[in-house]
Amino acid sequence: MKLVLATRNPGKVRELNQLLSPLGYEVVSLDQYPGVPVIIEDGATFKDNAVKKATTVARFTGQLALADDSGLEVDFLGGAPGVHSARFAGEGHDDRANNEKLLRLLAGVPPEKRAARFRCVVAVATPAGQVFTAEGTCEGVITDEPRGEGGFGYDPLFYVPAYGKTFAELDPAVKNRISHRGRALALMREILAGLREEIKYIDGGSGG
């Protein structure tokens, strides 16, 4: 049974595949559906963007679709970059540019004022228009330089005091368990398991 991820980000696809495959879904990305239109993430909140992406992809592909929108909220910056996390340094800029801008804005700010959190909202949409959402967060501190080679996005700057490592230094299994995305998906697991059984029942009952 297919579950289409509303992303082409290879890091996110890899992470979500590890988290969702045990539920028995065939997890695929938008790379298998090149005709899906570009979805403008213009919502005011992570939930707005996640729901928009999931419903658009479910409607276009005719498959169950999962989307997430997530970002970094830095207290010293009033919650920025927030929903603009992926485009913090401007359109067309990469993770390195985003990280460099963040470090510039926090230059000279002491550790006790560098509190931050990753926030994620996951949305699952059915082709029939049902939508389910779940939210997860992970608290941390922004380092003064990148650390680690793993992960993606702001992971090299996001330090988790309880583990003494940044997200980019953590073992992927540990990161998946404690991350904002992992926590949101943990809340979504029961819903996905229920949808899988419901779809199997409908398919079986229709002789299809």
C-alpha positions, 0 to 999 in steps of 0.5 A: 500500500502506497504512502506518498511523501509530499517532498523531494528532499532526499534527507527527509525521504530517507528519514521518513522512510525509516520511521514509516516503513515498519507500518507496512506502507510502501513509502514513495516520494514525489519523484515518482509523480513528476506531474504534481504541481509545485506547491507554494508554502505560503501558510502562516503556520506549519500546520497550514503548509503541511495540510496544503501539501498533503491534500494537494498530493493526495488529490493529484495522485489518488493515494494516501499522502503525508506531508510535514512542515517543520522549522527552527524557532530561536527564542532570541530571534522572536521565534525566527526563522519559523515557517521561513526556515528553509528560505531563511537566507533567501530563495535559491540558497542552501542549508549552509547559507541558512546556517551562516545567516543564523550564526551571524545573527547570534554572534556574541549571544551567550549560550543561555540566550540561544535556546531554540526548538525544532517544531514539526506538524505532520498531516496525512490526507486521503484522496477522499479529503480526510485530513489528520494532523499531529505536532511534535517539538524538540528543545535545544540550544544553538551552537556557535559553530557547526558540529557533525556530518549527519542530518540536514538543514540546521542539524549541525547547529542544534545541540541537545543538552541531554545527549551532549551532541548536535542532531548532526552528531547523533546516531540516526536511530536516536535522532529519529526517536527524539526529534520533532519529526519523530515525535509528531510521527509517533503520534500519527502512527496509530492513525496511519495503522488505522487507515491502513486497515480501513483501506485494506477492508475497503479494497477487500470488500470491493473485490478490487 
